[in-house]
Amino acid sequence: MVGPFPPGVGDDDAARDEYDRMRRRLLWKMPSGLYVVGSTDGATRRNGMTTNWVTQISFDPKWIGIGVERDAFTHGLVEASGVFSVCLIARDDRAIVRKFTKPVEVDLQAATLNGFPYVERVTGAPILAQSVGYLDCEVRERVAAGNHTFFVGEVVDCAFLADEDTDVLRMEDTRMNYGG
Ligand SMILES: Cc1cc2nc3c(=O)[nH]c(=O)nc-3n(C[C@H](O)[C@H](O)[C@H](O)COP(=O)(O)O)c2cc1C
């Protein structure tokens, strides 16, 4: 169980466990989007990772932050290249995010990640071709955040790849959770 525990929560395991579960449910209630983050080592490696800890953190400059597990394959790639992409997924394509929860199979010749075609724009981070839109980012700051790193990237290129009115995927459209 992860502390701290506020005053009023008993010292016993049962009370701490109850608080711990309530805190997790509350954290899961926080609304968020659901994206695929594309990464590369700048050479032959590529990955796509289902990610919900994505947020804009500045509008001048245009900075986006992503929270990435320190032991994720994606983490090493972003560290190595200093770039990442954020792909916005159509609600109707929600099945995609289940395919990007572990390191993917890459076909460089065919330019596919787990069979899904990708394109590369300014940074070289892969962008799923069926994304509604993408944000192509260069890392400007890295913040150690417990078992994650918060990578702050500047948007150096972005575009819609589908109709702008397409509904995009949110965590609440799935039965999945993360963190908490
Ligand atoms: C719904 C959902 C949301 C997720 N969000 C994040 C996230 O925000 N950050 C993160 O590091 N991993 C997140 N993950 C876990 C990653 O998708 C993945 O399982 C793990 O980090 C390994 O990624 P890798 O392919 O880079 O090794 C999420 C998983 C799911 C199912």
The ligand as a Tripos MOL2 file, in Angstrom:
@<TRIPOS>MOLECULE
LIG
   31    33     1     0     0
SMALL
NO_CHARGES

@<TRIPOS>ATOM
      1 C1         -5.8940    2.3120  -20.6680 C.3       1 LIG1
      2 C2         -4.3870    2.3550  -20.4990 C.ar      1 LIG1
      3 C3         -3.7500    3.5680  -20.2900 C.ar      1 LIG1
      4 C4         -2.3710    3.6280  -20.1250 C.ar      1 LIG1
      5 N1         -1.7520    4.8140  -19.9090 N.ar      1 LIG1
      6 C5         -0.4190    4.8460  -19.7220 C.ar      1 LIG1
      7 C6          0.2550    6.0710  -19.4630 C.ar      1 LIG1
      8 O1         -0.3510    7.1420  -19.4180 O.2       1 LIG1
      9 N2          1.6020    6.0350  -19.2800 N.ar      1 LIG1
     10 C7          2.3130    4.8560  -19.3180 C.ar      1 LIG1
     11 O2          3.5280    4.8820  -19.1340 O.2       1 LIG1
     12 N3          1.7100    3.6860  -19.5720 N.ar      1 LIG1
     13 C8          0.3700    3.6620  -19.7830 C.ar      1 LIG1
     14 N4         -0.2500    2.4790  -20.0130 N.ar      1 LIG1
     15 C9          0.5760    1.2630  -20.0440 C.3       1 LIG1
     16 C10         1.2500    1.1050  -21.3980 C.3       1 LIG1
     17 O3          0.2600    1.1180  -22.4270 O.3       1 LIG1
     18 C11         2.0560   -0.1790  -21.5130 C.3       1 LIG1
     19 O4          1.3380   -1.2630  -21.0600 O.3       1 LIG1
     20 C12         3.3530   -0.1750  -20.7360 C.3       1 LIG1
     21 O5          3.7060    1.0520  -20.2760 O.3       1 LIG1
     22 C13         4.4570   -0.7210  -21.5840 C.3       1 LIG1
     23 O6          4.6750    0.0720  -22.7180 O.3       1 LIG1
     24 P1          5.8920   -0.2200  -23.7160 P.3       1 LIG1
     25 O7          5.3380   -0.8340  -24.9720 O.co2     1 LIG1
     26 O8          6.5210    1.1120  -24.0270 O.co2     1 LIG1
     27 O9          6.8410   -1.1300  -22.9770 O.co2     1 LIG1
     28 C14        -1.6130    2.4160  -20.1900 C.ar      1 LIG1
     29 C15        -2.2730    1.2020  -20.4060 C.ar      1 LIG1
     30 C16        -3.6380    1.1700  -20.5590 C.ar      1 LIG1
     31 C17        -4.3140   -0.1600  -20.7960 C.3       1 LIG1
@<TRIPOS>BOND
     1     1     2 1
     2     2     3 ar
     3     2    30 ar
     4     3     4 ar
     5     4     5 ar
     6     4    28 ar
     7     5     6 ar
     8     6     7 ar
     9     6    13 1
    10     7     8 2
    11     7     9 ar
    12     9    10 ar
    13    10    11 2
    14    10    12 ar
    15    12    13 ar
    16    13    14 ar
    17    14    15 1
    18    14    28 ar
    19    15    16 1
    20    16    17 1
    21    16    18 1
    22    18    19 1
    23    18    20 1
    24    20    21 1
    25    20    22 1
    26    22    23 1
    27    23    24 1
    28    24    25 2
    29    24    26 1
    30    24    27 1
    31    28    29 ar
    32    29    30 ar
    33    30    31 1
@<TRIPOS>SUBSTRUCTURE
     1 LIG1         1 GROUP 0 **** ****
